Amino acid sequence: MGGSEALFDMELICNSRFANQNRREMLKSQDLVVLCRLLIARRRAEVISYPLLSQWTGLSASETHASVRRSLAGGLLTRFREEAVSGFAINPVISACEEFLFHGLKYVFPLSFSSVVRGVPTGTNAPGMNEGNLSVLEAEAWVWPHAEGSMRGIGITPLYRSVPDVALKDETLHQALASLDLIRSSSHRLRRLGEEWLKTQLLRP
């Protein structure tokens, strides 16, 4: 990334709605897991409830409510004008999600590596993430450390402790979280791959 692009990105973040939240409502890493699952629910036209969202993301009931509250405060989510049947009347704001994920994520939650471990594949090694782009691969496989993982690779600290477990239960959520790892990387090529997946799969209007 060139200096001018980096400067533009930092200026964008500093002046965005996300930087101006009350300190008590600053986004936490688990909020990205919840946001991804809400984007998936939107695509699937699923009926959503807080208990289901808690089950899908591996967060406790209180953590799930707090996560939604923070994303509402940050403008990533919005309320319906009319109550949904389940009582969960909240939707992602697609333009705001794209702005934050593509321009702010790598600064707020940068990628963190560890030693070679067994784990659940992420990045371009996640199932279905690199179809048609086989030349776009990390030099080493990336994994979220997990005892039941299917491969060995460079350990990537997941956005939240529940990530490996919930990824194993939902392939689309697995791919969404893997795409966020790509966007959080220092590689322009990998970030573009992650952005393209999100644009085509979850961020369509």
C-alpha positions in Angstrom: 0.0 0.0 0.0 1.3 3.5 -0.9 1.7 6.2 1.7 -1.1 8.3 0.2 -3.6 5.4 0.3 -2.7 4.7 3.9 -3.1 8.3 4.8 -6.5 8.4 3.0 -7.6 5.3 4.9 -6.6 6.7 8.3 -8.3 10.0 7.6 -11.4 8.1 6.5 -11.5 6.2 9.8 -10.8 9.2 12.0 -13.7 11.1 10.5 -16.1 8.2 10.2 -19.1 7.4 12.4 -17.2 4.4 13.8 -14.5 6.6 15.4 -17.1 8.9 17.0 -19.0 6.3 19.1 -19.3 6.7 22.9 -16.2 5.0 24.4 -18.4 2.5 26.2 -19.9 1.4 22.9 -16.7 0.9 20.8 -16.8 -2.2 18.6 -15.3 -5.4 19.9 -13.9 -8.2 17.8 -16.9 -10.5 18.5 -19.2 -7.9 16.9 -17.7 -8.9 13.5 -18.8 -12.5 14.1 -22.3 -11.3 14.8 -22.3 -8.9 11.9 -21.2 -11.7 9.5 -24.0 -14.0 10.7 -26.6 -11.2 10.3 -25.4 -10.6 6.8 -25.7 -14.3 6.1 -29.2 -14.4 7.6 -30.2 -11.5 5.3 -28.9 -13.4 2.3 -30.8 -16.6 3.3 -33.9 -14.6 4.4 -33.8 -16.4 7.7 -36.1 -15.5 10.6 -33.8 -14.1 13.3 -34.0 -14.1 17.1 -31.5 -13.3 19.8 -31.5 -17.0 21.0 -30.8 -18.1 17.4 -28.1 -15.5 16.9 -26.5 -16.6 20.1 -26.5 -20.2 19.0 -25.1 -19.4 15.5 -22.2 -17.3 16.8 -21.3 -19.1 20.1 -21.8 -15.9 22.1 -23.8 -15.9 25.4 -27.2 -14.2 25.4 -25.9 -11.1 27.1 -22.9 -10.9 24.8 -25.2 -11.2 21.8 -27.4 -8.3 23.0 -24.4 -6.2 23.8 -22.9 -6.8 20.4 -26.0 -5.8 18.5 -26.3 -2.7 20.7 -22.7 -1.6 19.8 -23.3 -2.2 16.1 -26.5 -0.2 16.2 -24.6 2.7 17.9 -21.9 2.5 15.3 -24.3 2.6 12.4 -23.5 -0.9 11.1 -27.1 -2.1 11.9 -30.4 -0.3 11.8 -33.9 -1.0 13.2 -36.9 -1.8 11.0 -39.8 0.7 11.1 -42.1 -2.3 11.8 -41.4 -5.1 14.3 -40.4 -8.4 12.8 -42.5 -11.5 13.7 -39.7 -12.8 15.9 -39.3 -9.5 17.7 -35.8 -9.0 16.1 -36.3 -5.9 13.9 -32.7 -5.2 13.0 -30.9 -5.3 9.6 -27.3 -4.6 8.5 -26.6 -1.3 6.8 -24.8 -2.6 3.7 -23.0 0.7 2.7 -21.7 1.2 6.3 -20.6 -2.5 6.6 -18.6 -2.2 3.4 -17.0 1.1 4.4 -15.9 -0.3 7.8 -14.8 -3.8 6.6 -12.9 -2.6 3.6 -11.3 0.6 5.0 -11.2 0.2 8.8 -11.0 -3.5 9.8 -7.3 -3.9 9.1 -6.4 -1.0 11.4 -8.9 -1.8 14.3 -8.4 -5.6 14.4 -5.0 -6.3 12.6 -4.1 -9.9 11.9 -2.1 -11.7 14.6 0.1 -14.7 13.9 1.5 -17.4 16.1 3.6 -20.6 15.6 2.7 -23.6 13.4 -0.2 -25.4 15.0 -3.1 -27.8 14.1 -6.3 -26.0 13.4 -9.3 -25.0 11.3 -8.2 -23.6 7.9 -8.7 -19.9 7.3 -7.7 -17.4 4.6 -7.4 -18.9 1.1 -7.3 -22.4 2.7 -10.9 -22.2 3.9 -13.3 -24.4 2.0 -14.5 -22.8 -1.2 -12.5 -19.5 -0.7 -10.0 -19.9 -3.5 -11.9 -21.5 -6.3 -10.6 -20.1 -9.6 -7.8 -18.2 -7.9 -5.4 -21.0 -7.1 -2.4 -18.7 -7.7 -3.6 -16.5 -4.8 -2.3 -18.5 -1.8 -0.4 -17.7 1.4 3.2 -18.9 1.5 2.1 -21.0 4.5 -1.4 -22.3 5.3 -3.3 -20.3 7.9 -5.3 -21.9 10.6 -7.3 -21.0 13.7 -5.8 -23.1 16.4 -8.2 -26.0 17.3 -7.7 -29.5 18.6 -10.1 -30.9 16.0 -8.5 -29.0 13.1 -7.9 -30.7 9.8 -4.5 -29.2 8.9 -1.4 -27.7 10.3 -0.3 -24.1 9.5 0.6 -20.7 10.8 -1.7 -19.9 13.7 -4.1 -17.0 13.2 -5.7 -15.5 16.3 -9.4 -15.7 15.6 -11.6 -12.6 16.0 -13.3 -14.4 18.9 -12.8 -17.6 20.7 -16.0 -19.2 19.3 -14.8 -18.7 15.7 -13.3 -22.2 15.0 -16.3 -24.0 16.5 -19.0 -22.0 14.7 -17.1 -22.1 11.4 -17.1 -25.9 11.5 -20.9 -25.9 11.7 -21.6 -23.3 8.9 -19.5 -23.2 5.7 -20.8 -19.8 4.7 -19.9 -18.3 8.1 -16.5 -20.1 7.8 -15.9 -18.4 4.5 -17.1 -15.0 5.7 -14.7 -15.1 8.7 -11.9 -16.4 6.5 -12.5 -13.4 4.2 -12.1 -11.0 7.1 -8.8 -12.6 7.9 -7.7 -11.9 4.3 -8.8 -8.3 4.6 -6.9 -8.0 7.9 -3.7 -9.1 6.2 -0.8 -6.9 4.9 -1.1 -8.4 1.4 -2.9 -6.2 -1.1 -3.7 -9.3 -3.2 -5.2 -11.2 -0.3 -7.2 -8.2 0.9 -8.7 -7.9 -2.6 -9.7 -11.5 -2.6 -11.4 -11.1 0.7 -13.2 -8.0 -0.4 -14.4 -9.7 -3.6 -15.9 -12.6 -1.7 -17.8 -10.3 0.6 -19.0 -8.1 -2.3 -20.4 -11.0 -4.3 -21.7 -13.1 -1.4 -22.9 -10.8 1.4 -22.7 -7.2 0.5 -25.0 -7.1 -2.5 -27.8 -4.5 -2.2 
